[in-house]
């Protein structure tokens, strides 16, 4: 059975919108009738992300979500332009690893905390008051690897665990007014991940489009009883 979502008259803010998952999420919401506000540091100039800017009801807002002033500017601009928003999908993230903790530089630790955790914190901080007004939804991206320690990428796992805990906190602090859920990918079938792991069975990995459908579900009335969840999106991995 094909599931159809209808987000007509809803305004969705997607951060990290130029990446593979962000692009798929913007397209999925657009196809479901939403007004979608894409945000990234720079406007996409090629491929599917750039093509979305030529469609109706997709708008781009440039911003660095590790900088609080820029986050507040983006959120205020969305409100000025559209009067509200109904969901925040905070999809900014980056992986780095390969060294034990005692050999990890502070600059790498800071980078992973800023890009993954701080960006989610700042986006949520400034979006939550408006999401309360609309009884809206928040979806973040944690990671399967955040559920346990591992070798070589401890700061990444810690940052993603922090995202999950902040999402659960938002759900608890806003019961009855905001639903907040985290998705938990393992490895997403993207060009960058296929290049990094060329010998893996890529057919087992979920695609960005498949994960975007879960994000739409979590923002839809079909998930009205779900908040504070960490939702596996592992594929067959």
DAKAJO-V99218 format. One record per residue. N is the residue number from 1. SS is DSSP state (H for helix, E for strand, L for the rest). D_FIRST is the distance of its C-alpha to the first C-alpha in Angstrom with 2 decimals. Layout:
n->N ss->SS d_first->D_FIRST
n->N ss->SS d_first->D_FIRST
This chain:
n->1 ss->L d_first->0.00
n->2 ss->L d_first->3.80
n->3 ss->L d_first->6.32
n->4 ss->L d_first->9.53
n->5 ss->L d_first->12.91
n->6 ss->L d_first->16.11
n->7 ss->L d_first->19.37
n->8 ss->L d_first->21.63
n->9 ss->L d_first->25.24
n->10 ss->L d_first->24.69
n->11 ss->E d_first->26.91
n->12 ss->E d_first->25.80
n->13 ss->E d_first->28.39
n->14 ss->E d_first->27.41
n->15 ss->E d_first->30.32
n->16 ss->L d_first->30.58
n->17 ss->L d_first->28.68
n->18 ss->L d_first->30.28
n->19 ss->L d_first->28.97
n->20 ss->H d_first->25.95
n->21 ss->H d_first->23.79
n->22 ss->H d_first->25.38
n->23 ss->H d_first->24.75
n->24 ss->H d_first->21.03
n->25 ss->H d_first->20.86
n->26 ss->H d_first->22.95
n->27 ss->H d_first->20.86
n->28 ss->H d_first->17.57
n->29 ss->H d_first->19.40
n->30 ss->H d_first->21.11
n->31 ss->H d_first->18.03
n->32 ss->L d_first->16.83
n->33 ss->L d_first->20.21
n->34 ss->L d_first->22.40
n->35 ss->E d_first->26.00
n->36 ss->E d_first->26.21
n->37 ss->E d_first->29.53
n->38 ss->E d_first->29.81
n->39 ss->E d_first->32.66
n->40 ss->E d_first->34.41
n->41 ss->L d_first->38.04
n->42 ss->L d_first->38.11
n->43 ss->L d_first->36.05
n->44 ss->L d_first->34.06
n->45 ss->L d_first->35.96
n->46 ss->L d_first->33.75
n->47 ss->H d_first->30.34
n->48 ss->H d_first->27.01
n->49 ss->H d_first->28.39
n->50 ss->H d_first->31.27
n->51 ss->H d_first->29.21
n->52 ss->H d_first->27.32
n->53 ss->L d_first->30.72
n->54 ss->L d_first->31.04
n->55 ss->L d_first->28.04
n->56 ss->L d_first->28.31
n->57 ss->L d_first->27.78
n->58 ss->E d_first->28.26
n->59 ss->E d_first->31.64
n->60 ss->E d_first->33.45
n->61 ss->E d_first->35.74
n->62 ss->E d_first->37.95
n->63 ss->L d_first->38.88
n->64 ss->L d_first->39.88
n->65 ss->L d_first->38.06
n->66 ss->L d_first->40.73
n->67 ss->L d_first->43.23
n->68 ss->H d_first->43.13
n->69 ss->H d_first->44.86
n->70 ss->H d_first->42.32
n->71 ss->H d_first->39.38
n->72 ss->H d_first->40.99
n->73 ss->H d_first->41.65
n->74 ss->H d_first->38.04
n->75 ss->H d_first->36.75
n->76 ss->H d_first->39.52
n->77 ss->H d_first->38.79
n->78 ss->H d_first->35.15
n->79 ss->H d_first->36.40
n->80 ss->H d_first->39.17
n->81 ss->H d_first->36.87
n->82 ss->H d_first->33.92
n->83 ss->L d_first->35.36
n->84 ss->L d_first->32.70
n->85 ss->L d_first->29.79
n->86 ss->L d_first->26.78
n->87 ss->E d_first->25.70
n->88 ss->E d_first->27.50
n->89 ss->E d_first->25.83
n->90 ss->E d_first->28.77
n->91 ss->L d_first->27.97
n->92 ss->L d_first->31.51
n->93 ss->L d_first->32.49
n->94 ss->L d_first->34.51
n->95 ss->L d_first->35.34
n->96 ss->L d_first->38.86
n->97 ss->L d_first->40.34
n->98 ss->L d_first->42.53
n->99 ss->L d_first->45.56
n->100 ss->L d_first->46.57
n->101 ss->H d_first->47.00
n->102 ss->H d_first->50.79
n->103 ss->H d_first->50.53
n->104 ss->L d_first->48.03
n->105 ss->L d_first->49.63
n->106 ss->H d_first->49.50
n->107 ss->H d_first->48.30
n->108 ss->H d_first->45.20
n->109 ss->H d_first->44.58
n->110 ss->H d_first->45.02
n->111 ss->H d_first->42.70
n->112 ss->H d_first->39.82
n->113 ss->H d_first->40.39
n->114 ss->H d_first->40.69
n->115 ss->H d_first->37.71
n->116 ss->H d_first->35.27
n->117 ss->H d_first->36.58
n->118 ss->H d_first->38.94
n->119 ss->H d_first->36.59
n->120 ss->H d_first->33.93
n->121 ss->H d_first->36.72
n->122 ss->H d_first->38.18
n->123 ss->H d_first->34.96
n->124 ss->H d_first->34.06
n->125 ss->H d_first->37.63
n->126 ss->H d_first->37.76
n->127 ss->H d_first->34.24
n->128 ss->H d_first->34.19
n->129 ss->H d_first->36.56
n->130 ss->H d_first->34.42
n->131 ss->H d_first->31.17
n->132 ss->H d_first->33.00
n->133 ss->H d_first->33.77
n->134 ss->H d_first->30.16
n->135 ss->L d_first->28.68
n->136 ss->L d_first->26.85
n->137 ss->E d_first->25.10
n->138 ss->E d_first->26.37
n->139 ss->E d_first->24.58
n->140 ss->E d_first->26.89
n->141 ss->E d_first->26.77
n->142 ss->L d_first->28.60
n->143 ss->L d_first->28.43
n->144 ss->H d_first->28.02
n->145 ss->H d_first->31.65
n->146 ss->H d_first->32.84
n->147 ss->H d_first->32.43
n->148 ss->L d_first->35.53
n->149 ss->L d_first->38.53
n->150 ss->L d_first->38.78
n->151 ss->L d_first->41.24
n->152 ss->L d_first->41.95
n->153 ss->L d_first->39.57
n->154 ss->H d_first->40.62
n->155 ss->H d_first->40.82
n->156 ss->H d_first->37.28
n->157 ss->H d_first->35.97
n->158 ss->H d_first->38.16
n->159 ss->H d_first->36.93
n->160 ss->H d_first->33.25
n->161 ss->H d_first->34.16
n->162 ss->H d_first->35.88
n->163 ss->H d_first->32.79
n->164 ss->H d_first->30.89
n->165 ss->H d_first->33.87
n->166 ss->H d_first->34.31
n->167 ss->H d_first->30.68
n->168 ss->H d_first->31.21
n->169 ss->H d_first->34.47
n->170 ss->H d_first->32.96
n->171 ss->H d_first->30.46
n->172 ss->H d_first->33.44
n->173 ss->H d_first->35.78
n->174 ss->L d_first->33.41
n->175 ss->L d_first->31.76
n->176 ss->L d_first->30.65
n->177 ss->L d_first->30.87
n->178 ss->L d_first->28.90
n->179 ss->E d_first->25.96
n->180 ss->E d_first->26.62
n->181 ss->E d_first->24.60
n->182 ss->E d_first->25.18
n->183 ss->E d_first->22.89
n->184 ss->E d_first->24.44
n->185 ss->E d_first->24.02
n->186 ss->L d_first->25.95
n->187 ss->L d_first->26.24
n->188 ss->E d_first->24.13
n->189 ss->E d_first->23.89
n->190 ss->L d_first->26.32
n->191 ss->H d_first->29.31
n->192 ss->H d_first->31.75
n->193 ss->H d_first->30.32
n->194 ss->H d_first->30.13
n->195 ss->H d_first->33.74
n->196 ss->H d_first->34.80
n->197 ss->L d_first->33.34
n->198 ss->L d_first->33.58
n->199 ss->L d_first->33.64
n->200 ss->L d_first->30.50
n->201 ss->L d_first->27.30
n->202 ss->H d_first->25.42
n->203 ss->H d_first->22.22
n->204 ss->H d_first->21.94
n->205 ss->L d_first->22.07
n->206 ss->E d_first->19.15
n->207 ss->E d_first->19.34
n->208 ss->H d_first->20.26
n->209 ss->H d_first->17.10
n->210 ss->H d_first->15.00
n->211 ss->H d_first->17.46
n->212 ss->H d_first->17.46
n->213 ss->H d_first->13.85
n->214 ss->H d_first->15.27
n->215 ss->H d_first->18.23
n->216 ss->H d_first->16.34
n->217 ss->H d_first->14.62
n->218 ss->H d_first->18.16
n->219 ss->L d_first->19.59
n->220 ss->L d_first->17.22
n->221 ss->H d_first->17.77
n->222 ss->H d_first->14.85
n->223 ss->H d_first->17.43
n->224 ss->L d_first->20.36
n->225 ss->L d_first->21.73
n->226 ss->L d_first->21.76
n->227 ss->L d_first->24.96
n->228 ss->L d_first->27.30
n->229 ss->L d_first->24.72
n->230 ss->E d_first->24.95
n->231 ss->E d_first->21.41
n->232 ss->E d_first->21.28
n->233 ss->E d_first->19.58
n->234 ss->L d_first->21.40
n->235 ss->L d_first->19.08
n->236 ss->L d_first->20.86
n->237 ss->L d_first->24.29
